[in-house]
Structure formats: structure tokens, C-alpha cells
């Protein structure tokens, strides 16, 4: 006789077939039918699955210590959660991350998987919920409205470590180029016009320092996510949780995870509050804006090779055209730009969703979670790609850069201390109109001696504070 392919489970809406070997149950099965929206599922974000397992583990331990949950059941729940934290059963979390119900389907997916694995550990069959129930035991003293946001707060916090690690390595790559190019003189530009000389090393060090600021900013905003509302249950009043649960569950979360959590001082306020998500998403957007601007600069500096700036060479990663032979495009900065646009758009979605909450709950949290998870993931991938396939392989066309400096009208700025702004303006205008060099015009007009002019227009002498002002 063949094994049954399905088992029958029931909920408020009636009975439903669930695959016999599935650890999830009836509410997950309904969600699979209801939500085919984003093509991203819980299992696409292993850190989220692990985070919600930590939440359920902490709740079970707190309930057992407070005498609310039978120790044998609590131990089985904790053991099942530990297996999930260790990476098992990931495929049992198929629910779409985009859903209605403020995350109830995600919460129940976790409750059902944990309950059925706990049943096995206690020697029972899947679905024998009288021995360990997804609602009465795994979800004891909880609501989706505290367990779900606590889990994705911790997910963002955990994933932020990976993001900052990637960002640190990108900063180091830019700084290495800054050291490599520190003696290469080039023309600085403002408003796409020639300004004054600088070194390529200064430019790449500026990129490094610009991004390094974001490491601290991300950490500041990620720290806001450590305040959780566990024990608030449905709307923050703590209905169905015994006194002391909120404090003890928060403590257990810290113990199990190794990260320090803080109980929100006002659980009624904390339950609908999305301020920390808004701040963290804004930090991601700030990083994206800076990263995109740097990629714009890289594409400009690499433009050409014959008819553009042609200051730097980006690694050739793919043929650039199906019609133009020999063309190689800056594809890695381009894809990074597009990732940054997506992150900026996701932040706008987060802002709208945060504003759209009503009264004691923000039911739009699923789209907030999905957007931030996507932004972090895409940024990590883009940063790693940019570093390994672009930044580390950049070279500079030193001779070409130096020739542009020598031929630039922008170096006339260095003559301000000698012949004044008005005099320098006249020289610049004449150079533009005649096509001749600043150098020749100054000598022709008798504005400076050759010795003094050579000293003033030495590009290397223009890289720092002018000696007249020392």
C-alpha cells in the first residue's frame, strides 16, 4: 500500500489538503494559493528564516520559565528552532514575502514548520497538533504583530553586517587605488569644466572617504532596529501574555542570538511604529546615492577612448555593441547605477507604506520588509561586483592626464595671487579666444617673469595650499 500523498488539516475556513511530507500546514497552504505576487519567498532570505526561529525560540524559553508552557514541549520547540537556525528545513518556508494580513501568513508558516518538527522530535506524527500546536504552543504569548516585525528587524540587523563588510572592502579597494595613483597629476573639474589640478590618488581617496562615512551611518541606523515589541501581542497591551514575558523574552532573544535587544518602553506605541525602518531605509538610499554618483564619475573619466576624457581605463568585461566593432562599455558601473536607482525607489515605497498605517497597527509592513530585504541584497551584490570586476582593475592614462593639465586654461587660477583675479580672467579669456596657452600669453603680456611663472604653474605645486598663504 502506497503512502498517502496528502494529509487533511483544518482552520477557520475549513479543511484543506497539505502535502503529507510538508512541515508547513493549512495556513501556509492557503497562503501559497492566495499570494503569487513577488516571486520572492521566505526561503529566498535565509537570514529572515533564522531570525524568526530565534524569536520563536526565545518565546518558548520565556514561556517555559514563567510556567506557561510545558517544559517538554518548550524544549522540542527550542530544538526545532535551533535546527532551523542551523540551516535545516529552509525549503519549508515557501510563502511569498508580499502578502496581506500584516505578515500573518509568514508568522504561521514559521509556527507550523516549528510545530511539526517539534512533534517529530517528541515522537508524534506531523499534524498531531494536540501535542504541539502552531497557535497554542509555538505562538504562545505572541501575535504576528510583535513576532513578525521583531524577526525582520533582526534580519535587517544581521544583513547589515554583510553589507558593511562588503562596503569596507570596497573602501579598501578605492584606497589602494588612491595609493597607487598618488603621483599621477590630472585636471580637477567643477560643473564639468576645467578647474584646478589634483592627483588621481586624491580623487580615489575621496571616493574611499565618501563611502567610509556610510559604514558608521548604517550602523547608527541599524542599532535602532534592536528595540523590539515582543510581549505586546496584538496591539501592545500584552493580552494573552503573562506579566514579565516581554522583559524575559527580550532577554532570551539576546541570550540565544548573541546580540543585545531592548524592550520598547511603550509597546502600544511600538506596535504600529515604523520609524526605525524609515531611518534604515533612508540610510540605504543615502549609500545608493553616493555609490551611484561615484559610478557616474567613473563612467565620465573612462569615456572615449579617443573622443572622451579617457583618464582611466575600466576592465573590459564584455563586447559593448552588436553593431559597432571594438566598442567596450562601462557595464559594471552601469549595472551598479541601476541597482542604486532600485534602492532609491524602494525607499520611496517604504516611506509610503510607513505613512499608510492606521491606528494600532501598520498592515503595510510586508512591503516594507520586502523592499528593505531587496535593497540590502542588491547593494551587497552590486558592491561586490563593482569591487572585483571594476575598481580593482582600474588603470590610469598618466601621460594623457598630464597633457590635459598642461593645456588647460584652468591652471590660470594659480596666478590669482600674482596678477589678481581680474588679470587672470583677461588671460583666460584671451587663451580661450586665441587657442594659445596661458603660459605664452602671460609672458607675452609681461605679467610675470619666466622663472616666477614656471614656479606658479608647476602642476605639482598646485596640489596643496599655495606657498604664498603658508
Secondary structure, 3 states (H helix, E strand, C coil): CCCCCEEEEEECCEEEEEECCCCCCHHHHHHHHHCCCCCCEHHHCHHHHHHHHHHHHHHHHHHHHCCCCCHHHHHHHHHHHHHHHCCCCHHHCCCECCCCHHHHHHHHHHHHHHHHHHHHHCCCCCCCCCCCCHHHHHCCCCCHHHHHHHHHHHHHHHHHHHHHHHHHHHHHHHHHHHHHCCCCEEEEEECCEEEEEEEHHHHHHHHHHHHHHHHHHHHHHHHHHHEECCCCCCCCCCCCCCCCHHHHHHHHHHHHHCCCCEECCCHHHHHHCCHHHHHHHHHHHHHHHHHHHHHHHHHHHCCCCCCCCCCEECCCCCECCCCCCCCECCHHHHHHHHHHHHHHHHHHHHHHHHHCCECCECCCHHHHHHHHHHHHHHHHHHHHHHHHHCHHHCEECHHHHHHHHHHCHHHHHHHHHHHHHHHHHHHHHHHHHHCCCHHHHHHHCCCCCHHHHHHHCCHHHHCCCCHHHC
